[in-house]
């Protein structure tokens, strides 16, 4: 008896059932993404070639990808790609996977510039804790006259960010710096019109309850905000004023339940005004922003 010939249709059906049984989120979508990655094609073309038989090498490679997903490795790390701001970013375990919610930071900074709420036509913008570089790179693509700096404590993350900047054509417009929080800027005068950050904000006591895709695969240093999750948020708010120009803006992403506390911190720090919370598309407060008092 000749061995069974697996078609795209049959393989997707069996894999979807298998992933569902293993309680993997979005099993059909996951099956399609992994197969299109294995075959180096688009999901649309999978359907256009639904009855195409696959060879042993293709099936073996696909099964290997599926096993990685069943072990709860994020699908973005398996494929090496995550879309953010309609751009394809290379991703890996050296940096946090960019989330759609973080696009709200890009939107708000772009809005500040376009509504002339930043005094300079060529603003200087810092992405503090850049990770894969998604925020700085997306903004560099949007704001052609701005200059950018992107920092991170991880050399491996910065290497990834530099690679993404080169891939997406903005390498020459971003100054990448290595160091923890304000370390790379301690010897310079207030330099930035905008500072934005998606800092670690998961409470340490909640870390073990995160989904295994996050807890076991993404870098803990990019997630763990220590007790209560507010350690880095507090440091950025209290010290950020020292690195902002007069009238400059500070924007932070955080858990919705932390935004009220962040507003209180801004209010206790006398050099901020125009404090506000911004909702994401799920109607949850996600970004907190404030302006350094103008002199």
N, C-alpha and C positions, 0 to 999 in steps of 0.2 A: 504494500500500500504506500502510495506516495505521500510525503509529509504535507500537512495542511498549508495552504497558501494564505498568508495574512494580507488582507487589503486594509487600506486606510480606514474604511468604514468599520470593519470588524475590530480592528485594533483599538479604535477610539471607543467603541461600545464596551468592550471588555475592560479597558483601562478605566473608563468612567465608573463602572460598577465597582472595580477594585478600589479606587481612590475613595469612593463613597463609603465602602465598607470599612476603610481605614480612617474614616472621619476627617478626611482632608477637605478643607473649604473649597467651594467652587470646583467640584471634581471634573465636570465636563470641560470647563475653561482650562483647567490645569492640564488635562490630557491633550487638548488641542495645542496649547502653547508649547508643551514639551515636544510634541511630535513635529510641529512646524520648525522648532529649533533643531531637532535632530535631522530633519530633511532639508534644512536651510531654505525654507519656503515660507509663504504667508499662510495664515489661517484660511483666508479666502480660497487659496489654491488647493488646500486640503479638500474642500468641498467640491471644487471643480474636478478633482481627480479622485473622487470618493472610492471608486472601485479599483484603483491602482494597486497591484500587488507589491509587497515590499520584500527586499532580499534579506538574507540572514544577518548581514552586517548592520543594516538599518534597524532591524528588530532588536538585535542585541544592544545596540547603542541606546535605543529608546528605553528598553527595560532598565538599563543602568540609570538613566535619568529619572525614571519613575521610582526606583528604589531610593534615590536621594531625596525625592519629595516625600515619600512615605516616612523617611527618617526625619522629617520636618525641616529639612533645609529649605530656606525661602526660595521660591521659584525664580526670583530675580538673581540670586547668587548662582543658581543652576544655569540660567541663560546668560548671565553676565550683563544684563541690560535692564534699565528701568527708565520709563518715560517720565519726564518732568518738564512742565511748561512747553509741551509739544517738542521736546528735544530728547534724543536718545543718549542717556548717560551710561557709561560703563560703571558697574558696581561690583563690589566684592566685600569680603568679611572684614577688611581693614577700615570700613566706614559704614555709617548708618545708611540704610536704604532711603532715598528721598521719598517723602510721603506727599500725597496730593494736598493735604491740609497746609503744607508749607508754602504752597503757591500763593497763599494769602499774604505772606510777607512780601513776595515779589510784587503783587498787585498794589499793596499799600505804598511801597517805596516808589514805584512808577507813578502812582497817583500824586504823591507829594511833589514830584518833579514836574509833572504835567500841569498841575494846578498852581505852580509857582509858589509853593509853600516852603521851598528851599531857595535861599536868596541868590545862589550862584547858578549860572547856566552850566558850569562844569563841576558839579558836586563831587566831593571825595567820599567814597562809601566803603565801609568796613563790614565784611562778613566774618563775624567772630565765631570760631569753631566751624570751619567751612565743610569738614567731612569730604564728601565727593566733589564739592565745589558747586553744587546745584544752584544755590541762591546767587552767588556772585556771578556765575556764568550766565544764568537766565537774565539777570539784570544788565550785564554787559551787552547782551544781545539786544535788549530793549532800549538802553540809554546810551546813545552813541557818544555823547560828549562827557560822560562821567568818567572818573578814574576810580580804580578799585584796588582794595587790599583784602586778602583772605588769609586767615591764620588758623592754625590748629596745633594741638599738643602732640599729634601723631605724625611722624615723618612719613609713615606708610599712607595715611590718609592724604597728606599733601601731595605725595607722588601721584596718587589717583586723581586728585583735583587738577594737578598740572596736566596730566594726560587728557582729561576731559576738556580742559580749556584749549589745548592744542587741537584736539579732534573737532571742537566746535568753533574754532576760528577766533578765539579771544585771548590767546596765550599772552600776547604782547600788552594787553590792557590790564592785567591783574598781577599785582605784586604779592607773591605768596611768602608767608613768614611762619617760622616754626616757633612755638612757645605756648605756655599755659596762660589763658586769658590775656591779661594786659602786658605780659612779659616782653613781647616784641616791640612795645611802644612806650616803655617806661622813660626813655631818655628824650622824648620829643614833646613839643608843645601840643595843645589841643589841635588835632589834625583833621577831624572828620565832620562832614555835614550830616552824615547818616551812619549809624551803627545798627546792624540787625544781627539777630542771633536766634538759632534754635538750640538752646543749651540742654544739657542733661537735666531732666526734670522728673524722672520716675523716682518715687520714694524708695529708699533701700529696702524698707520693710515690705514693700509690695513687689520687689523684683522677682521673687520665686513664683509669683502668681501670673507672670506674663505668659503669653502663648509661647510654646517651645521654639517656634520659628524665630522669635525675638530673643528670648532668654538664652537659648543655647547656641545661637549663631551670630547675632549682631554684637558689635563691640560694647561691652558693659560700660566702658568709660564714656561712651557717647550717649548713654541712657541714664545712668545712676546719678540722681541729684542729691544723694545722701538722705539723712533723716528728714522726712516730710517733703523731699523733692525740691526744696527751695534754696539750697545752698548756693548754686551758681546764679540763679535768678537774683538773689539778694546781693551778691557780689557785683554783678553786672550793673544793677540799678544804682547801687551806692557809689561805685567807682566810675561808671560810664561817663558821668558829667565831666570828669577830668580829661576825657579824650574827645569830647565834642566841642565844636566851635559854637560860639554864641548863636542861638536860634537853631542849633542842630537837633536832630531827632534820634531817639532810641526806640527800637521796635524789638519785641521779644515774643516768640511762640512758646506756649505752655499748655498744660492741662487746663480745661475749662474751670475746674474747681480751684485753680491757683490764681486766677485772674483778679479776683477781689483782693486777695492778699497783696498782689503785685501793685495794684492801684494804691493801697495803703502805704506801701514802701515808697512809691513815688511821692506821695503827699508828705511823708516824713522827711524827705530829702528836699530841702528848700529850693534847689536850683532847677526844678522842673515845673512846667506849666502845660496847659492843653492836654491833660491826661485823658486817655480814652481806651475803651475795650472794643475790639472788632470781632464780629461773629463770622464763623465759617459757613459753608453751604449747608451744613447740618443744623444751622441756627444755634450753635454753641459758641460762647466766647472762646476765642483761640489766640488772638494776638492782643498784646497790651503795648501801647505806645505813648510817648510823652516828648515834649520839646524842652530843650535846655533854655532857661530864661535868657531872653535877649538883653544884651548890655547896650 
